[in-house]
Amino acid sequence: MRSHYCGQVDTQLLDETVTLCGWVHRRRDHGGVIFIDLRDREGLVQVVFDPDTAEAFANAEKVRNEYVLRVIGRVRRRPAGTENADIRTGQIEILGKQLDILNAAETPPFQLDDDDIHEDVRLRYRYIDLRRPHMFARFKLRHQVTQAMRRYLDDNGFMDIETPMLTKATPEGARDYLVPSRTHNGSFFALPQSPQLFKQLLMMSGMDRYYQIVRCFRDEDLRADRQPEFTQLDLELSFIDEPTLRNIMENLVRYVFKHAIHVDLPESFQVMTYAEAIRRYASDKPDLRIPLELVDIADLLNNVEFKVFAAPAQDPKGRVAALRVPGGNDKLSRKQIDDYTQFVSIYGAKGLAYIKVNELAKGRDGLQSPILKFLPDEAINGILQRTNAQDGDLIFFGADKAKIVNESLGALRLKLGEDLNLRQGDWRILWVTDFPMFEWDDKENRWFAMHHPFTAPNIDDINTLKNDPERALSRGYDMVLNGSEIGGGSIRIHRPDMQNAVFEILGIGETEAREKFGFLLDALKYGCPPHGGMAFGLDRLVMLMAGATSIRDVIAFPKTQTASCPLTAAPSHASDAQLRELGIRLKVKQTDNKSETAE
């Protein structure tokens, strides 16, 4: 039906006759001459109709925005002074000779060049939203990213292997989406949170290097960078150690950035331990574009009379830290400081102490703060020296349980970076390593795996691991880009005795382990190679590369933050016949004097 895409017609086709198909982006009637900007996925081209071609001109008078047309015409130069240097087709126009209206269109619910559209409307009419050029550009980028991934992996000995979508529920941190089985009444499949166990089984099968661009599902609360169904690049390698694996992954990411957006990432990525990341940035996914860092000062304050500082300084689970803002005196008003105090309260902070450094040479008299009267000179001098304070700086303080200090000051650091435009550079990427193997939960009075229970610890001796699990670090690693985790993985446990020991530490008894992971434990007995792997969040990676703020902008048909689809009105009710086949009955639950159905 067409000879060319609209956006690809240029001066090389001058005087040739072309056949184009697309949507009416804009129609303009200039008193006897009608201009139509015809758009397809590659861009738009200007088509001119004059009364000399009576039938085509009459059809052009009928069309409106978003009509679907087929146009035949001759390529000619635009008149001098009317060129558009911003687009490929800006030097030419099409003199229309024939116009076929392939389909009419009602007035769209929004203009395609309107950037102020409520997201619910965009998602309800997603097929129109996706017509917008910047949305197409994002999905073209997504295609280029996956294309580059596949090319690199294919060239480096990886095999693309599919794993099941209907599988068994496993404890991997989030709720499973359950699928009732008709043929096994009362039993359920689970949609996979990741292909973790299957890719480990593939290593035990001798596949050596596996990858898959795979759909995963997690029934969890949503944020801008989360969806109930998402896509990840999943990888696993046999006979591998951390440095070799990280090198392969770095080369992959460099290749993708180079070929998809023409960006050269560093030849070697920075490596930072989890402990250092928390100490300096209060986050295990630090945004290194922001030059602000936390400084621990508990040892300077553990004997002061000011209990707000002294109590957490003396608490083994507490933290007292300072965050220096260079030039903060001039940049931040008292009202802004009050606003930041309110901001950190969201994260549990009871307040936000500060010191304004007006003139260091005057000592205490050159400082301004409500807390100065509570601190001795030696503590103040120690703080100024350790934070490397200069005239005009502002120092914020956090003092509480370490978790509260890290979350509040970590969030404040990011907000200051945004508000004061402190970000430096476009891309800052690093590895975060040496995570704690286990986290203790006071409410449940037991250990949890920080990553997942198949991650290998850095302690080979099982008795040592059992006797002191708090000391164990995992052989895990995360790749962090501009403050977002884009991928994570680990070296896996490949010995059955170690896997059983980890289950035991996590409170998973022998019976439960056999019930949930018997197939894995059996497989480990039959010659499992040392192996490790990684998974990249494809949606999040493309979001960052595209400069979008939500992964919904790089997913063709995403869900809302309530895990619903405005386009298809999913989820929806099942018929009584379907439920009977599955052996499911809905009960009625009373809520606010109203009855609603619930499983």
N, C-alpha and C positions, 0 to 999 in steps of 0.2 A: 504493500500500500504506500510505501514511501521510499525515496532514494537516499535521504540523509536525515540525520537528527537536526532539529532546529538550531541548536547551539553550536553546530559544527560547520555551518555555512560561512565561508569567508571569501576573501578576494581571489583565492585560487580557483573559485568556481564562477568568476565573472563571465556573463553572457551565456551561461549554461542554464538549461531548464531543470528545475528540481521539483520533487514531490515531497511535501512535508506533512506531518500529522502532529496534532497537539491540542492544547487547551488555549482558549482566549485569555491571555493575561490582562490585556487592556485594549479597549477599542476607543478610537478618537475620530470624530467626524469633523473635518476641516472644510466644510462647505464645498462639496463636490468631490472631495478626495477623502477616502476612509483609510485610516491606518489601524492595523491590528498587530499587536505584539503577540506572536504565537509562541507558546512555551511547551517544551517537553523536558525530560530529565536532564538533558545536556545544556539547557539554557534557553534563551529566547531570541527571536529574529523578527525584525519589522517587515510586515507585508503591506503593500500599498495597492489599493483598488481605486480605479477611476472609471467614469461612465463609459469609456470606450469599450469595456468588456461588460455589456449591460447585464447579463445573467449573473456573473460573478459579483458585480457591484450591488445588484438587488439582494443577493444572498448576504453580502457583507452588511447591508443595512439591517438585517434581521438578527444578527448575532449579538450576544451579550457575554459578559465575563463567564468563564469556565465552560462555554460551549466547546464541543469537541469537533475539530475541523480537519479536513484534508484539503491542502492547497497545492496547486500546480502553478509555477510562475518562473520568470526569468530573473537571474541574479544580476543586479546592477549596482554601481557605486551610489552612495548617498550624495545628495547635493552638498557642495562645499559649505562648511559651517554647521552641518547637522550631524557630523560624525560623533560617535560615542566611544571614547578610547578605553572605557572600563570593561567592555565586553568583546569577545572574539568577533561577534557579528556586527560590531559597531561601525565598520567601514562600508557596509553594504546594506541593501534592502532587496526585497523580492517584489517584483511587479506582478501582481496576481492576475492570472489568466483564467483560472478555474477554482471555484470554491464549493466544496461539498460539506454540508452540515451533517456530520455523522451522528451527533446527538445534541439535544438541547440540554440546558441546565437551569435549575431554579437558582434564585439569588442565594449565594453561599451564606452560611451563618456568620462568617467573618471574612474580612478582606485578607488576602494572602500577604499583603505587605504591612499588616497591622501587627506590631510586636507586643501590644498590650491586650492579650487575650487570656481569659481565665483558663487555667489548665483543665478544669472539668469540661469546658466547651471544646478545647483542643482534643481531649481524649474521646469525647462523645463523637466527634466528627474527625477521627484520626486520619481517615483516608483523604480528607481535604488538607488537614494540617501537614501531612507528609508531602503534599505537592509543593510546599514552599521551598524555594531554592536552598536555603541554609539547612533545612531538614534533610533534603536529598544529599547535600554535601556530607552530612554526618554519617549517613548510611553508606555512602560511597567510601568514606574513610574506614568505616567498620569492615567493609568488604576488603579493602586494601590491607588492613591489619591482619585479618584472618588468612588472607592469601599469602602474606609475607610469613606468617607463622608456619603455615603448612609447607611452604617452600623451604624454609630453613630446616624444619624438622625432618622433612623427607630427605633432604640432602645430608643429614647427619645421622642416618640409620634408624630413625624412629618409625614405628609401624602404627598406622591409624586403626584402632580396634574398638568396636562398640561394646558397651557393657549394658546390663539389663536396666530397664526403667521400672519394672515391677520387681521389687526385691523385699528384703526382710528389714524390719525396723531395727535400728542400732542406735545406741546412745552416743550421739555426736554433738550434743550441745543444744540443739533446737528441737522443736516439736516436729514430728513427721507428718506428712500428708498421708492419710490412710486410704486405701482402695479396697472396698469389700470384695471378696471372692464369691462369685455365684456358684462355682463348682465345688468349693470347699466351704460349705455353709458355716458361718460364725468365725471364719478366719479372714485375715486381712493382709494384703500386700502393703508395702510402704514405697512411696516415691523416693528416690535416692537423694540424700543431702549432699552426697559426693560419691564418686565411684571408688572410694578409698580401698575397701577390702577386695573388690574385684581386680583393681590394678595391682595390688600386692599378689593376688593369686596368679595374675598373668606373669609376674616375675618368677614365681615358683614354677610356672609352666615353661620357662625358658625363652619367653618372648624378648627379653633383654632390654629393649627400649620401646616404650608404648606412649602414644599420645591420643587424645580425643578432645574435640571441641564439643562439650557436652552440656545438656540442660540439667540443672539441679534444682531441688525444691526444699524450702524451709518454711515452716509455718510459724513465723516469728513476727514481732512488731516491726513495722517498716520505718525507714528513714529515707532521706533523699537519695542515698546510695545503696538502698536495699530493695529487693523485690521478692515476692514469694517464689517465683521461678526466675532463675538467672542462668547465665552461661559462663562456663569457665574453660580455660585451656588446661587440661589435666595431663600430667606427665609422670612417668616412673622409669627408673633406670636400675639395672643390676650391676653388681660389682663396682660400686661407686662410693666415693667419700665426699665430704662437704666441699673442700676446695675445688675438686674437679667438677662437681655438680654445679656449684655456684658459677664457675667459669663458663660452663655450657649455657646456663640461664642468662648470664650477662650478655654473651654473644647473641643469644636469641633476641633479647630486648633491644640491643643496639641495632641489630638487623631490621627489626620491625620499625623502629623510629626512623632509621635512615631511609627505608624504602617507602614508608607510608606518609611521613610528613617532612622528610629531608632534614632531620635533626641529628647531629652527631653527639651522642652521649659520651661521657668519659671512657677512656680505655680501661679503667679499673674503677669499680664502684667502692665507695667508702664502706667500711665494716665497723659497726658499733655494737657493743654488748647491750643487752637489755638493761643491766644495772646502770651503765653510763647514760643511756638514753633517758631513763627515769630521773637520774640525778641531775642532768644538765637541762632537760627539756620537759620533765614531768609527763612524758608520753613514750609509749613504745612504737609510735609512728611519727617521729618528729618532723616538722616542716623546717628544713635547714635553710630555707630562703629567708627566714626571720632570724636576725642576728642576736636576739635576746636570749639569755641563759639564766637559769636558776643557780643560786649559790647557797650551799648549806652553811648555816650559822648557829646550829644548836649548841655546839661546844662553847660558843662565846656567851651564851645566855642561860646555861643550865643552873647557874648560881645567883641569878638576879632575883630581886624581890618581886618583879613584875610577873605574876603567875600566868598571865596570858601567854608569855613566851617560855617561862621556866617549866611549867607543867608538861607541855609537849616535848620540850628539850630533854626532860628527864625520862620520858616515856619511850620504851624500846620500840613501840609501834607508832611513835609520833614523829613529826618532822617540823623543823623551823627553817624556812628558806627565804631568801631575798631575791627580788627581780629588779634589776636596775634598768631604767629607761633613759638612755642618753638624751640630754636636752629636754627631759620631760617637764621641767619647770615652765618653760616657755610654751610648750605644746599642749599642756593639759590644764584646764581651769579647775577650780574647786568643784564646780557642778559636774564636770566630767569624772573627777575622782569619786564623787558621791554616786554617780551612775555606775562606775566600775565596782563600787562596794555592793550595790544592789545586784550587779551581774554575778559576782562570785558567790552571792548567797544562794543562787540557784544550785550550786554544787555543794552546799552544806557549810560554806565558810560563814563564821559568825561575824566577821568584819574584815576590813582591809586596812591594816596599818600602813603608814607611809612616812618617809622623811624627804623633805625638800632640801637639796643641797644648794644653798645660795652662794656661800663663799667659804671654801675649805680653810683658807688661811686663818679665819677667825675661830676655828674649832667649833665648840658647841654653839657659840653665838652666831655662827654662820649657817646654822641649820634651822629648819622650821618643821615642827611636828608635835601633835598632842602627846606622843609617847616619850618624848625626850626626857621629861621629868622623872620617868620611871627607870631610866637606864643610866648606869654609871659610865664615866668617861671611857674606861678601858673597853667596855662593850661597844660603845659608839665608835671609838677609833678602830676597833677590830672589824666592825661591819663596813666602815668606809674603806678600809684598806683592802679587805677581801673582795669587795664588790668593785674595786678600782673606780670609786666614785670620783666625778669631776664636777666643777662648778656648773650649775644649771641642770644637773641630773635630778631624777626623781626615783626613789627606791620604794618598791612595794614589798610587803611582808605577808607570808602565810605561816600560821602556827596552829597545828591541830593534829589529828590522826594523819598519818602519811597519805592515806587514800584521799582524804578531803583536800589536803594541801596540793597534792599532785593534780587532782582534777580541777580545782579552782584556779591555781596559778597556771596550769597548763592551758586552760581555756582562756585565761586573761592574756597570756603571752600571744596566743593566736589572734585575739581580738585587737590587742595593741598593734600587732603587725599589720592588720587590715586597716584599722582606723588611722594609723599614722603613716600608712604607705611605706612600711619598712622592708617589704619583700625585695630580695636581691636575686636577680637571675631568673631565668624561665624554668629551668629543670634542675632539681636537686634530688638525686637518687642515692639510696644506701641500702645496705643489709643490716638488719638487727638480728643478733644471734644470742646464744646462751640464755634463753628464757628459763625461768624456774620450771622444773619438770612438773611439780605439783603445787596446787593452791589449797590452803586450808579454809573450809567453810565453817564458821562458828555456829551457824544456825543448824546445819545438818551434822556437825561434829565429825567431819570426815574430809579426806583429801579428794580433790578433783584434778584431772589432767588439764594443764593450761591449754594444750593444743588438743590432742586426742590420745586415747589409750594405746595407740600403736606406734607412738613416737619413741625412739630409743633414748635412754638416759645416758649421761656421760660417765656413769659408774657401771663398770662391768660386773663387779662382785655383787651377787644377789643379797647376801647377808648384810653387807654395808648399806645397800640401797634400802632394805627393809628397816634397818635400825635407825637410819637418819634420812628419811625421804625429803625433808626440808632442804637438805644440802644439795640435793641432786639438781643438775641442770639438764635441760633437754638438748638433743642434737637437732634442734629445730632452727629455722631461719625464715625471716620475713623480708620481702623486698618492699621498700617504702619509697614512694614518689610524691614529692611536694606535700608531705603530711598525710598521704593516703596509702594504706596497705594495698598494693596491687597484686601481691602474690605471697604465698607462704607454703612451707613444706618442711620436711625433716628426713633424716635417716630413720628407717623403720626398725622395729624389733624383728630379728630374724631367727631367734632361738625360742623354742617353746617354753623352756624354764623361765626365761626372762619375761615372756609375755604373761605367764601365769603369776609371776611375782608382782608385776605391775597391776594386774587385775586384783590381786589380793590387797595391795596398798590402797586401791580405789574402793575397797569394800565390795568388790564383785566376787561372790563366793564361787566355789567349784561348780555347783549345780547351775547357777545362773550363767557362768561362763560357758559351760557346755551347751546350755539352751540357746544362748545368743550367738556364740562364736565357735561352736564346736567344729564347724567346717574349716575355720581358719586354724584352730589349734591342731586339727588333724593334718592339715596341709603343711604346717611348720615342721612336722615330724619327718617329712619325706624329702629332705634336701633343699631347704630354702636358702637361696643365695643372699648375701648382704645386698641391700637395696635401699633406695631412697627416691624421693620425688618432690613434686611441687604442683601447685595449682594457681593459675592466674585468673583473677576476676576480669573477664573480657569486657563486661559492661562498664565497670569502673575504669579500666584502662582506656577504653575508647572515649569515655566521658572526659577524662583528663586531657587526652590528646586533642579532642575537639574543642576544648575550652568551654564545655557545657557545665551546668551546675547540678544536674540531676541525671541519674542513669536512665530515667524515663525518657530523656531526650535522645537516647541512642538505642532504645529498644522499640521495635516497630509497633507493637501493640502491648504496652505495659499495663500494669494494674495501678490503681490509686493507692494512697497510704492506708486505706481500709481494706486492701487486698481484693478490690472489686474491679470489674471492667465496665466502664460507662458505655462503651461501644456495643457490647453484646449482652449487657445486663447479667453477666456472670459474677458470682455463682447464682444458680437458680434452683427452684424446687424440682425434685424428681417425682415422677408419676407414681401413683399407688402400685401400679403393676410392676414397675421397676423395683420398688422397695420390697414388694412381696417376693420377687425372684431372688433378691439378695438376703432375704430373711431379716430385714430391718423394719422396725416400727418406730414411728415418731411419737414422742410424748408431748403433751401440752404443758408449758410452763407459764405460770402466772407472773406477770411483771407489771407493776403500777396499774393494777386492776384491768390489765389487758392480757389476752392470751396470745402467746406466740409459740411457734413450733420449735422444738429442739430435739436433737438426737438423744 
